[in-house]
Amino acid sequence: MADVQLLYIGGEWVKSRSGKTMPIRNPANGEVIAEVPDASTEDAAAAIDAAHRAFPQWSSLPAIERGRYLLRAHALLEERKDEIARLITLENGKPYEEAKKEVQFALGYFTWFAEEARRVYGEIVPPPVPHKRLWVLKQPVGVVAAITPWNFPATMVTRKIAPALAAGCTVVLKPASATPLTALAIAKAFHEVGLPPGVFNVVVGRNSSALGDAFLSDRRVRKIAFTGSTEVGKVIMRGAADQIKRLSFELGGNAPFIVFEDADLERAAEGAVAIKFLRVAGQSCICANRIYVHEAVHEKFMPLFVERVKALKVAQGFEEGAQIGPLINEQTLSKVEELVEEAVAQGAKVAVGGHRLTSGPYAKGFFFAPTVLESVREEMRVAREEIFGPVAPVMTFSSEEEIIRRANDTTYGLAAYFYTRDLSKAIRVAEALEYGMIGVNDASGYTHEIPFGGYKESGLGREGGKEGIEEYLETKSISLWIS
């Protein structure tokens, strides 16, 4: 029997007002693992009501007290981290060991922003005349609607709700309809540590556009924090224009991974595999999407890279040694397959992989073989679009100036990676690449302590770092006449 879940609104666990439910399926085998309410716009309105009512008291609570709620939730979730990781593997498909790492990282946002809450400083500003006093305050924006994707069901939630709650905002969370169980487990922890009713609410529903419209049309929602596709981000941005709602976006990416002629090729090959294949089977916005290898070392690099890709274990998430799990659904799998087939038809060569996995333990899931494509050209869709799957297109280049131009020739600007042993080159290239996050000889991603976000059509604002809490604050200037 599948587990039956409820929405979390106003401190209570409730059914959808529509009475409808929807199944949550394991993408590795198609099995139904839970039934969750299919929220309606009435449920979204109820959640906004609850958040609006809770805001005055929550926002006036001292920052240190708000931080203590985050720390209590962190402690409880730390006790349940293996249970939460299991939920992630069931609903998302990623390997269990990878899911455990995600949970540990996700919980770090609670401790980071619990501390940052105490460092939301104002200013006393020297006045230009003796009869005035000037000061600046930072105050919470208000009710926040947070919309999160399926690829990191824990991290994407905590990276938004932790700074929002720490800042004094109240939150209505709409997690991805494919992976709501982790978000509901986080809500359960907040409920059990006594978070005041309405401060944090979770609505789950298939009709994302209708729920999004409910957030956009309600003036009590002062900010929308969204992670997802650039296309959907643009729709939200247009809808937010009518009320000039505050927005922060983490959108798509087309990350270049550059191997210079002086790179440590072993480290570069390991880094390329890690950031291309070992993050949700390539279903991550910061995954390497285009691999550029200097023509002088291409023949040495490729065997090192291909050998490591061939050794990757594709399996259902709970199988020992699993490194690559399924893609999230048939639509994603079909797109990856289409990009590969189209590239091959246009002259690309398959060095390894290149096809669905459909037999034996893969028969009922959405599995694609880890793939390396050679002889890829810039105009191919596989090099222009975000792949969101375990496919690595490889191209060559001949000069620093050329690769900077080619790497920047995209509408995206989220993450970029390059390998070199030349310090001067490292500085020049890092400063020239038009991306919000740069990994130099480092493909391990990012940390809580630095901001996460992109240039161009990859987003607005930053998450994490000291900048993360600023996204949920308004600045108020006060001028006092004292004569």
Secondary structure, 3 states (H helix, E strand, C coil): CCEECCEEECCEEECCCCCCEEEEECCCCCCEEEEEECCCHHHHHHHHHHHHHHHHHHHHCCHHHHHHHHHHHHHHHHHCHHHHHHHHHHHHCCCHHHHHHHHHHHHHHHHHHHHHHHHCCCEEECCCCCCEEEEEEEEECCEEEEECCCCCCCHHHHHHHHHHHHHCCEEEEECCCCCCHHHHHHHHHHHHCCCCCCCEEECCCCCHHHHHHHHHHCCCEEEEEEECCHHHHHHHHHHHCCCCCEEEEECCCCEEEEECCCCCHHHHHHHHHHHHHCCHHHCCCCCEEEEEEECCCHHHHHHHHHHHHHCCCECCCCCCCCCECCCCCHHHHHHHHHHHHHHHHCCCEEEECCCEECCHHHCCCCEECCEEEECCCCCCHHHHCCCCCCEEEEEEECCHHHHHHHHHCCCCCCEEEEECCCHHHHHHHHHHCCCCEEEECCCCCCCCCCCECCCHHHEECCECCCHHHHCCEEEEEEEEECC
